[in-house]
């Protein structure tokens, strides 16, 4: 496990923690798009986990492909279409997606070290 990758994981954890701290005051999030986006963030992270565990470049490609759907697609649309606390939560989720995508970079080096 490289220090760069470990640092990336800590940044993801910190953002998730700050999202939790902010959202716990709300108690119930009713916006189905935000709920769906948070579930997709978990799935996105699981792809990163697979990339690490299996040391396969195909998962890094998947993360980078989905970047456009999430960071530059759904997240932006939700931020633009919501206000107040909902847009803040969507902004935290966008940051988590961004950090997950960046965390895949050190895994590319690890993959090429293998071949």
Backbone torsions as a table, in degrees:
resi	resn	phi	psi	omega
1	UNK	NA	118.3	-178.3
2	UNK	-77.5	155.0	178.0
3	UNK	-63.3	-34.3	179.8
4	UNK	-64.8	-44.9	179.4
5	UNK	-66.3	-42.7	178.7
6	UNK	-60.4	-43.3	177.7
7	UNK	-61.1	-40.2	178.4
8	UNK	-62.5	-41.6	178.3
9	UNK	-63.5	-39.0	178.0
10	UNK	-65.3	-37.5	177.5
11	UNK	-65.0	-40.2	176.5
12	UNK	-62.2	-45.3	-179.6
13	UNK	-61.3	-43.1	179.9
14	UNK	-62.7	-43.9	179.1
15	UNK	-64.2	-40.6	177.4
16	UNK	-63.6	-38.9	178.6
17	UNK	-64.3	-45.9	-179.9
18	UNK	-65.0	-36.0	174.4
19	UNK	-61.6	-46.2	178.8
20	UNK	-59.5	-47.6	-179.0
21	UNK	-59.7	-38.5	179.3
22	UNK	-72.1	-45.5	-172.4
23	UNK	-76.9	-22.1	-176.7
24	UNK	-64.0	-24.0	177.2
25	UNK	-70.8	-27.0	-176.9
26	UNK	-76.6	-32.6	179.4
27	UNK	72.8	-55.1	-178.3
28	UNK	-129.0	123.1	175.7
29	UNK	-99.2	120.9	-175.0
30	UNK	-98.3	-16.7	-177.6
31	UNK	-72.0	111.8	-176.2
32	UNK	-63.8	-30.0	178.7
33	UNK	-67.9	-38.2	178.2
34	UNK	-70.3	-39.8	176.8
35	UNK	-61.1	-45.9	178.9
36	UNK	-62.5	-41.8	179.9
37	UNK	-63.7	-39.3	178.7
38	UNK	-67.0	-35.7	176.1
39	UNK	-66.9	-36.9	178.1
40	UNK	-68.1	-33.1	177.3
41	UNK	-63.4	-39.3	177.4
42	UNK	-64.6	-45.2	178.3
43	UNK	-62.0	-39.6	178.8
44	UNK	-61.5	-43.9	178.2
45	UNK	-63.7	-38.1	179.3
46	UNK	-64.3	-29.6	174.6
47	UNK	-66.6	-41.1	176.1
48	UNK	-61.1	-41.9	178.2
49	UNK	-60.5	-44.4	177.2
50	UNK	-62.1	-41.1	179.1
51	UNK	-58.6	-40.8	179.0
52	UNK	-71.2	-50.6	-174.6
53	UNK	-65.6	-39.8	-175.3
54	UNK	-97.3	-9.7	-179.8
55	UNK	50.2	50.5	-178.2
56	UNK	-117.3	129.1	-178.7
57	UNK	-67.1	-24.5	-177.7
58	UNK	-60.9	-31.6	179.0
59	UNK	-73.2	-34.0	176.7
60	UNK	-68.0	-39.1	175.0
61	UNK	-61.5	-41.0	179.2
62	UNK	-63.3	-43.0	177.7
63	UNK	-59.5	-46.0	-178.0
64	UNK	-69.3	-32.8	176.1
65	UNK	-67.4	-44.3	-178.4
66	UNK	-70.8	-18.9	178.2
67	UNK	-51.3	-44.4	-178.9
68	UNK	-66.9	-36.6	179.1
69	UNK	-67.8	-39.9	-174.2
70	UNK	-93.0	-64.8	-174.9
71	UNK	-62.9	-40.7	-174.9
72	UNK	-107.1	7.2	-179.1
73	UNK	-123.1	-95.0	-173.9
74	UNK	-56.2	-45.1	-178.2
75	UNK	-59.2	-47.9	-179.4
76	UNK	-61.4	-44.9	-179.5
77	UNK	-60.9	-41.2	-179.6
78	UNK	-69.6	-41.7	178.0
79	UNK	-60.3	-42.9	-179.2
80	UNK	-68.9	-30.4	-174.0
81	UNK	-95.5	-2.3	180.0
82	UNK	-118.2	175.2	176.6
83	UNK	-146.0	169.9	176.4
84	UNK	59.6	-135.9	-174.7
85	UNK	-62.4	-34.1	179.9
86	UNK	-64.6	-41.1	179.6
87	UNK	-70.5	-30.8	175.8
88	UNK	-65.7	-44.3	178.4
89	UNK	-62.2	-44.1	178.2
90	UNK	-61.7	-35.6	177.7
91	UNK	-66.3	-41.9	175.1
92	UNK	-60.5	-43.4	179.2
93	UNK	-63.2	-39.8	177.4
94	UNK	-60.2	-41.6	178.5
95	UNK	-64.2	-38.9	178.4
96	UNK	-64.8	-43.8	175.6
97	UNK	-58.3	-43.7	-179.4
98	UNK	-61.8	-44.5	-178.6
99	UNK	-67.7	-35.8	176.8
100	UNK	-63.5	-44.6	-180.0
101	UNK	-62.6	-43.3	179.0
102	UNK	-65.4	-33.0	-179.7
103	UNK	-65.7	-19.4	179.3
104	UNK	-74.1	-20.0	-176.8
105	UNK	-58.8	-48.0	179.2
106	UNK	-63.1	-22.6	179.9
107	UNK	-73.6	-23.6	176.2
108	UNK	-63.2	-46.1	177.8
109	UNK	-60.2	-42.4	179.3
110	UNK	-61.3	-40.7	178.8
111	UNK	-62.9	-46.7	-177.7
112	UNK	-70.1	-26.0	174.4
113	UNK	-65.6	-28.0	-178.0
114	UNK	-73.5	-34.1	-174.1
115	UNK	-92.6	NA	NA
